[in-house]
Amino acid sequence: MQRALYILSFVLFVNTAVLAAQGSFFLGLGILFLLAVCLFLLARYWARRKKLSRAGRGYAVKQCITAALIFLCFMAGYIMIFACIPPESGADAVIVPGSGVNSDGMPSAAAQDRLDGCIEYCRSNNVKAVVVSGTAGKKSAVSEAQSMKKYLTDHGIDPEIILCDENAANTRQNFENAFRLLKDAGISTQNVVYVTNSFHCLRAGICARQAGFENISACATGTDIWVFLPAMLREICAVFAVLFLGC
């Protein structure tokens, strides 16, 4: 068991280093690094674990860690089960929330996953509008919305049906602005699909309903393996904030 913990902590340290080298710095990455440190310390003091956790502060820490792990597993399972629900067919509109732009102006890997899912859905359904949403980030002067629109048009999506929201800076604003854009364009908001990464589906759906969408469903896409774990950890915290703190 001790050797397994060392190996797992090493894998998480490598994952953290790879993402940090790519310039990814966000909450999930910090949690991932902290988890790697905790696993390493657990492995280091594995032989003394019983003595350290029998009573006093050690026992309290043990119970807190156990409760945290149970909560993380429960939330991760719930998020992934929600993402497995297939989207409704025949939607009038598709919403693609932004997920970053690279320094060359191309959508990030996560954003490309979402856009590829959008393209696939549009080819199978008679979609009246596609809303791409996201402001400009630190890496590029090009907004997420414009970057995504170019990607879609380069892959055969009619630019006439693409609506751009260049003001949204988070998931909540993605859907609030998309709701207004669709209303202004005279397109029904009662039959809408949003396309996003599997780990993001649950929170995006909560924000969509808070923004006014009633009949909206998720079309889940995959995620790069190096990004998935820190993104999931970050998303668990974000879902908790949305559900229980109203953030």
FENNOR-V809345 format. One record per backbone hydrogen bond with DSSP energy under -0.5 kcal/mol. NH is the residue of the N-H (numbers start at 0). CO is the residue of the C=O. If there is no record, write none. Layout:
# FENNOR-V809345
NH CO
NH CO
This chain:
# FENNOR-V809345
4 0
5 1
6 2
7 3
8 4
9 5
10 6
11 7
12 8
13 9
14 10
15 11
16 12
17 13
18 14
19 15
20 16
21 17
22 19
23 18
24 22
28 25
29 25
30 26
31 27
32 28
33 29
34 30
35 31
36 32
37 33
38 34
39 35
40 36
41 37
42 38
43 39
44 40
45 42
47 44
48 45
51 47
52 48
53 50
57 54
58 54
59 55
60 56
61 57
62 58
63 59
64 60
65 61
66 62
67 63
68 64
69 65
70 66
71 67
72 68
73 69
74 70
75 71
76 72
77 73
78 74
79 75
80 76
81 77
82 78
83 79
83 80
84 81
91 190
92 190
93 128
94 192
95 130
96 94
97 132
101 105
104 101
107 99
111 107
112 108
113 109
114 110
115 111
116 112
117 113
118 114
119 115
120 116
121 117
122 118
123 119
123 120
124 120
126 124
127 91
128 91
129 160
130 93
131 129
131 162
132 95
133 164
134 167
136 141
143 134
144 133
146 142
147 143
148 144
149 145
150 146
151 147
152 148
153 149
154 150
154 151
155 152
156 151
160 157
161 158
162 129
162 160
164 131
165 163
173 169
174 170
175 171
176 172
177 173
178 174
179 175
180 176
181 177
182 178
183 179
184 180
185 182
186 181
191 214
192 92
193 216
194 94
195 193
195 218
197 220
199 196
200 196
200 197
203 199
204 200
205 201
206 202
207 203
208 204
209 205
210 206
211 207
211 208
212 207
213 188
215 213
216 191
218 193
219 217
220 195
226 223
227 223
228 224
230 226
231 227
232 228
233 229
234 230
235 231
236 232
237 233
238 234
239 235
240 236
241 237
242 238
243 239
244 239
244 240
245 240
246 240
